[in-house]
Amino acid sequence: MILDSLANLDFYAPLNGRFAKALAYVRGVDLKTLPEGKYVIDGDELYMTVSERDLKTKADAAMEAHDRYIDIQVVVEGHEGFGWKYRKECTAPRGAMNTEKDIIFYDDEPSTYFNLKAGEAAIFFPDDAHAPLVGEGHVKKCVIKVKC
């Protein structure tokens, strides 16, 4: 997992060949004015979703993980809390991996929590289980899905 500001994400471009293209796309649009929806950047290799959601209590925010995609989650407006746990320490899956949606949920408790404000980002790799949308209020965010 990486936590940083959107302005600093170029530092991490060498980690995946698609990061630079993702960041160029995000910087070329006004995230605040984009409506909710899916934005294809490079087929199923790289795409972004924009959403506005009400936040949840820690108890209601499920841990999740992905096998095929890295998540770059950027807070556009508001604040968002996240839970995190090293995926190999998760022992209570809610079921099997949904391979079509590339997601598995866990009933495990996060080992730590953190908050992001507008303009900050978290990068979650397949080794990271994360519980998004924790807190009070409402958030606008984008999630950039980067194929591993």
N, C-alpha and C positions, 0 to 999 in steps of 0.2 A: 504494500500500500504506500502511496505517496500523497502527501498533503502539501499544497502550495497555492499560490495565486495563479489565476489564468495568465497573467503577464509573464510568469516564470516558466511556463510549461515547455518552452522551447528547449530548456536544459535536458528534458527527458526524451527528446526526439530520437536519439540513438538507440533507445530501448526497443523500438519497434519501427519498421520501415514505413508504417502507415501513419505514425504520429504527426509527422510534419504536414502531411496533406490534411489531416483532421484539424490541426491548429490553424492552418491557412484558411480553411473553410470557415471555422468559427470566428476568426478575426475579420472575415470579409462580409459578415452579416451583422445586423443589429439584433442581438438575442432578445432584447427587451421588447421589440415589436413583432417578433416572429410568433405566429399563432401556434397553438398546440398541434402536434402532428409529427409525422415521420418525414425526415429529409434524407434522401439517398445521396451520398457523396461519391461512393465508388461501389455500386452494387451491394452484394451482401458482405463485402470485405470491410466496408466502412459506412456507417450511417448514424444519424442523430435523431433522437426524439426530444421534443419540447413538451413539457407538461406543467400544469399548475395543479397543485394538490394541497389538501388540508393535511397537517401533520398529525402524527399518532403518538400515543403514549409508548413508553419503552416496552410495555407488556404486549402491545398490539403490533409492534413492528417486527416482522419476521426476518430472521437471518436468511440470506440467499447467497448463492455462488453460481459461477458460470464456468464451463469448460472451454468453449470455443472463442469467447470474446473477452476483451479487457474493457472495463467500464471507465470512461472519463466522465465523472459527474461534476457539473458546474452549477453553482447556485447563481441564478440570474437576478432574482429579487427575493428579499427576505433572508431568513436564517434557516438552516437545516441541521439537525443532529443525525448522527450515524452511530450505530454500534459496529464493532469489529471483533473478529476472532480469527486466528490462524485456522484455515479450513481443515487441516488434518487433525485438529483438536476437536472438531465437531463430531459428536457421537450419536445425535438424535435426528436423523433425517426424517422428514414428514412423508417421504415416499421416494420413488426413484427419480433420477434426473429426467426432466422433460426434454428430450433431445431436440424436438422441433423448436421449442422456445429457448433452449439452452439455459435452463434454470433448475435449480434444486433448492428446496427450502429446508431449514433446520429449526428444531425446537430448542436448540442450545441457547444459552445466554451469552451475550457478547462478553469478551474479557475487558473491553474498554469502550468508552464513548467519547466522541468529539463533536464539535460544532463548526460549521462553515457559514460565512456570511457572503453576501453578493460579491462576485468577482473571485471567489476562492473555489478550488477544485480538489477532488480526491480521485486518485487513480487506483482502481481495484483490479488485481490480477487474478487468474484462476485459483491461486493459493489463498486468496482472501475471501472469507465469508463476511458479509456486511448486512446491516439492517438499516435501510434508508428511511427517510421521512419521519424522524423522531423529533418531537418538540411540540410547541403550541403555535397555532396560527396557520399561515398559508405560505407556500413557497412556489416560485416559478424556477424551473431548473431545466437543464438540458443534459442528456446522457448520450455521450458519443460511444458507440459500440465499435470497437476495433478488433478485427479478427486476429487471433494469435498467429 
